[in-house]
Amino acid sequence: MKILKLLVLTCLSFTFINCNNEQPAAKKITVYTVGDSTVKNGQGKGDGGLWGWGDFINQFLDTTKVTVKNHALGGTSSRTYQNLGLWDSVHKKLNKGDYVLIQFGHNDNGPVNDTIRARGTIKGIGDETEEIDNLITKEHEIVHSYGWYIRKIVTDAKAQGAIPIIMSPIPRNKWENGTIPRNNQSYGLWAKQIAEQEGITFIDLNNCMASKLETFGETGVTGTYFYKRDHTHTAAKGAVLAASCIIEDLKTTDNSLKEYVVDAPKIILPKKFNMFLIGDSTMANNGNDKATGWGVPFPKYVDTMRVNVINKARGGRSTRTFTREGLWDAAKNEFKPGDVVFLQFGHNDAGKIDKAKYRGSLHGIGEDTQVVERDSLTETVHSFGWYLTKMIEDTKAKGAKPIVLSLTPRNEWPKGKVERRADSYVLWSKQVAEKENVPFIDLNDSIAVQYELLGKAKVKPFFPQDHTHTGIEGADFTAKIVAKILKNSKPIGLRDYIFF
């Protein structure tokens, strides 16, 4: 009994001894990133397709040993990041052995004092100051140089036993004679000078990334690594490229963070969703310049870096024949949760039910049927609404989102107005959409209104072959209208993926 008590007291007295022979788990170090929107855009969720390199650098590191925390904030400069208390919130959390990756400069070039952002810093790394009455905060402020603010972050981090690393700002997607200008005479230079003076690691992210982008050429970069609409913020692939540059340069240094770099990183890019187009020749790729469906030019109005546009429309098909021929089953087998499916029929559903092409469907949206004998086969034909409802239900069952569009108008002008079929296929499409509680787009009326604004003479070239099928120019006109409707519709939920 005395021996047992002695053992218990020994375990309690010497806490460094583990009586169960279990080793305490090693505490993870933290890698903090501080910077602007090129490090973390928005909430770091890829809003608008824009990402910062801080959202992907964790994929290059052994996250069983390190934790990456992205504390960058869009719109900040080295000055406002600190004035807003953002650096203080990181500084207080730093432990010995943590790392701080620092990248500022894009916003430091703005005005020192104005009523919009007042975020600029004095150029260079000197000790000169400028006293202002901040027009935004209404407070008296002493503004320092870019280098002064960067140095403060560095010295604060060192005081906590953390290891700061400075990056030059990423390059913008701007080109001059086939090359991307470097910032090695401005913020890239000043960032390097502070790193040298403080004896810490400097990574020339600007030059590394620009050099890699130049190998792709401007056309290879725009639309893959950067969007055409934004020369500063990277798409997902651009952010990954920036992160890979940091890691690549880090390996050439003696900085201990390189010990946590994984040998063969598995890079996971944001998953794309699919946008399926299901319909007839007015949507399809018919291989004919004089009969081009609007689905052909439509992808140029869609963010194809985040969305795959898959055109499954087929010329000459109605809801009935698209179903009967197995085209619908083949398409729906590709649907995945989160996909979007556009459904547009009507032109061919008005055909003969029991003759020739056997593609007509019964009028309306009811449950009535008609038995048809064709080619020694018996077929039970349903209503237009029945087939469309089945497509919607099948789409929902796959976890995809159906969107119903009315058929496009023909180039027919009874009584000087573009033909509408508001009492038939447009109406029935709308009724089915409302019944199934899915979005409905009255494309027929939207196009007809625009045709009437142009006038009959200007619309005529849109239809080089007949009164139903548009040529390339007319198809693009329709695609733009679809894009505009999607861009302006918050309930449909696709506006963030549409360019217009």
Residue, then its C-alpha position, 0 to 999 in steps of 0.5 A: m500500500k505504501i509503495l502504491k501511494l509513493l507511485v501516485l505521489t511521484c506522478l503528481s509531483f513530476t508532471f513531466i513524467n507520463c505514467n502511461n508512457e504517452q507522449p504529449a502531442a506536439k503543438k502546431i505552429t501557425v503560419y499567419t498571412v497579412g496583406d491585402s485582397t491579393v492575399k485574401n479576397g473578400q471572405g476568402k470564398g472566391d466571390g466573383g471568382l477572385w482568390g488570394w494566394g493566402d487561400f491556397i498556400n496551406q495546400f503546399l504545407d504539411t498541415t499536420k504540423v502547421t496551421v495556416k490562418n489568413h488574416a489579410l483584408g481586401g482594400t487595406s494598405s500597410r498603413t490602414y491594416q494597422n490603423l484598423g487594429l488588424w495587425d494588433s489582433v494577429h500580433k497578440k496571438l503570435n507565439k514563438g516559432d510562428y510565421v508571419l507572411i507579409q505582403f502589401g503595396h497594391n493599395d499603398n500607392g493611393p492618396v494619403n488623405d481623401t474622403i474615399r479611402a485615405r490609405g496611401t503611405i509615403k513612398g520609400i522606407g525613410d522616417e519622413t512623416e506627414e501630419i494630416d487631419n484624416l478626412i474619413t476618421k476625422e482624427h489627427e494622424i501622422v502618416h509614415s512611409y511604406g517601409w516604416y509600416i512594414r518594419k513595424i510589423v516585422t519588429d513586432a513579430k520578432a518581439q513575440g519570437a515569431i518569424p516574419i517573411i516579406m513578399s513583394p506584391i504580386p504583378r498586375n495583369k498588365w503587359e508592355n511589348g509582351t512582358i509584365p512590368r516589375n515593381n522592383q523600383s518601387y514597392g518590391l524594392w522597398a519590401k526587399q530593402i526592409a527585409e535586408q535591413e532586418g535580416i529576414t527572408f525576402i521572397d520576390l513574388n512579383n518577379c517569380m510570378a511575372s516570369k511564369l506568366e510571361t511563358f504563357g503569353e497575354t492570351g494564355v494568362t487572361g481568362t485563366y489566371f486573371y479575368k479580363r475585367d480585373h488586372t489586379h486580383t487573381a482567379a483560382k489558378g492565378a492564386v495557386l501560381a502565386a502560392s507556388c512561387i512563394i514555396e519555390d523561392l522559399k526552398t532556396t532560402d535558409n528559412s525554417l518554414k521550408e521544412y514544412v513544405v510537402d514534396a508533392p502537393k495535391i492542389i485542389l481547385p474550387k469545384k466547377f458546376n455544370m450548366f446544361l442547355i436542353g432544348d431544340s435547334t434554337m438553342a443547339n449547335n447545328g453546325n450551320d452558320k445560318a441556323t445557330g442556336w443561342g447556346v453556341p455564343f452563350p458561354k462567352y457571357v458565363d464565367t467558364m473558369r467556374v462553370n462548365v457550359i454543356n450544350k445538349a440541345r438537339g435540332g428537330r426535337s420536341t419534349r416528346t422526341f427528346t425523351r423518347e430517343g433517350l437524349w434526356d436519359a443520357a443528359k440527366n445521367e450527367f447531372k450532379p448536385g449543384d448543377v443548373v439545367f436550362l429547359q427550353f422546348g415548344h417549336n417542335d412540340a407543335g408538330k404532327i402527333d401521329k404523322a411524319k416525324y411523330r414529334g408533336s405532343l398534346h397541347g396543355i399541361g394535363e395528364d391526357t394521353q393519345v396512343v399512336e401507332r408508328d413503325s410497328l410500335t405503339e407509343t403513348v403520347h403525353s402533353f407538352g406539360w407532362y414531358l416538361t414536368k418529368m424533366i423538372e422532376d428528374t433534374k430535382a432528383k439529381g440535386a440539380k436546379p431546373i430553370v424553364l425558358s419559353l421558346t424563342p419568337r419567330n421572325e413573324w410580324p402579324k399586325g406589325k408586332v412580333e409573334r408571341r405564343a403567350d396563349s400556348y407554349v409560353l403559357w404552358s411553360k410558365q404554368v409548369a414552372e409555377k406548379e413545380n416552383v422553379p424559375f421561369i424566364d419568358l424569353n419569348d417576350s423579352i426577345a420580342v420586345q427588343y426586336e420591336l425596338l430595333g424594327k423589322a428591317k434590322v431584325k431580318p438579318f438575324f434570320p438568314q435561312d428561315h423565320t425560326h432559326t437565327g444566324i450567328e448574329g441573331a444567336d448572339f443577340t439572344a444569348k445576350i438577352v439570356a445573360k442580361i436576365l440572369k445577371n439582373s435576377k437575384p432569385i435565380g442565383l446565377r448573377d455572380y457567374i454571368f458577364f454582362 
